[in-house]
Amino acid sequence: MSEGLPIKLFVKNALKDIQDGVDKNFVVGNVNFEVSVTASSKKGGKVDVKVVEAGADVSSQTTQRITFNVLSKRALTQELKRVIQLIKKLAELDQENRGKGRKRRRT
């Protein structure tokens, strides 16, 4: 059985390859991963998790599938700015509606 690639290295290389493959006018946002991994015990009670290489000869009983996602700081910052703008707009609309409500009650 092939040892596989440490998950830390796999993710780092995958994200670099994805970013390198994207035109500079675009930003990588949410990257979803679903990989098969093997886990083995190391000294001191630590667990060594490795991504199973394609075509590796391992039984399904020794592998686990994990799913996770990675969001770039830039994409997260952009999303937070968008949410803040929406909240501000909602607050403005709320103030407008409250003002209209007072005018109706007076008439």
C-alpha positions in Angstrom: 0.0 0.0 0.0 1.2 3.5 -0.8 1.6 5.8 2.2 -0.4 8.6 0.7 0.2 12.4 1.0 -0.1 14.2 4.4 -3.4 16.0 4.3 -1.7 19.3 5.3 0.5 19.1 2.2 -2.4 17.9 0.0 -4.5 20.9 1.0 -1.7 23.4 0.6 -0.7 22.1 -2.9 -4.4 21.9 -4.0 -5.1 25.5 -2.9 -1.9 26.7 -4.6 -2.8 24.9 -7.8 -6.3 26.2 -7.8 -5.1 29.8 -7.2 -2.5 29.5 -9.9 -5.1 28.3 -12.3 -7.4 31.2 -11.7 -7.1 34.4 -13.8 -5.8 37.4 -11.8 -9.2 39.1 -12.3 -10.9 36.4 -10.2 -10.8 35.4 -6.6 -11.0 31.8 -5.3 -13.9 31.7 -2.8 -15.1 28.6 -1.1 -13.1 25.5 -1.9 -14.8 22.2 -1.0 -12.8 19.0 -0.5 -14.0 15.5 -0.3 -11.1 13.0 0.1 -10.4 9.5 1.2 -7.9 9.3 4.0 -6.1 6.8 6.2 -5.3 7.4 9.8 -2.5 5.8 11.8 -1.4 6.2 15.4 2.0 7.9 16.1 4.1 8.3 19.2 2.6 10.4 21.9 -1.0 9.5 21.0 -1.0 11.7 17.8 -2.8 10.6 14.7 -1.3 10.8 11.2 -3.9 11.5 8.6 -2.9 11.0 4.9 -4.9 11.4 1.7 -5.2 8.2 -0.2 -3.5 8.4 -3.6 -5.6 7.5 -6.7 -5.3 3.8 -7.5 -3.8 3.0 -4.0 -4.4 -0.6 -2.9 -6.3 -0.1 0.3 -9.5 -1.7 1.6 -12.5 0.4 2.3 -12.3 -0.7 5.9 -9.0 1.2 6.4 -10.1 4.4 4.7 -12.4 7.1 5.8 -14.0 9.9 3.6 -13.9 13.4 5.0 -15.5 16.5 3.6 -14.4 20.1 4.5 -14.2 23.5 2.9 -11.7 26.4 2.9 -12.7 30.0 2.4 -10.1 32.6 1.5 -9.7 35.6 3.8 -10.3 37.8 0.8 -13.6 36.1 -0.1 -14.6 36.2 3.6 -13.9 39.9 3.8 -15.9 40.6 0.7 -18.8 38.6 2.0 -18.7 40.4 5.3 -18.7 43.8 3.5 -21.7 42.7 1.5 -23.6 41.7 4.6 -22.7 45.0 6.4 -24.0 46.9 3.4 -27.3 44.9 3.5 -27.7 45.6 7.2 -27.1 49.3 6.7 -29.7 49.3 3.9 -32.2 47.5 6.0 -31.7 50.0 8.8 -32.3 52.9 6.4 -35.5 51.3 5.2 -36.6 50.7 8.8 -36.0 54.3 9.6 -38.0 55.4 6.5 -40.9 53.1 7.4 -41.0 54.4 11.0 -41.1 57.9 9.7 -44.0 57.1 7.4 -45.8 55.5 10.3 -45.6 58.6 12.4 -46.9 60.8 9.6 -49.9 58.5 9.0 -50.8 58.5 12.7 -50.8 62.4 12.9 -53.2 62.8 10.0 
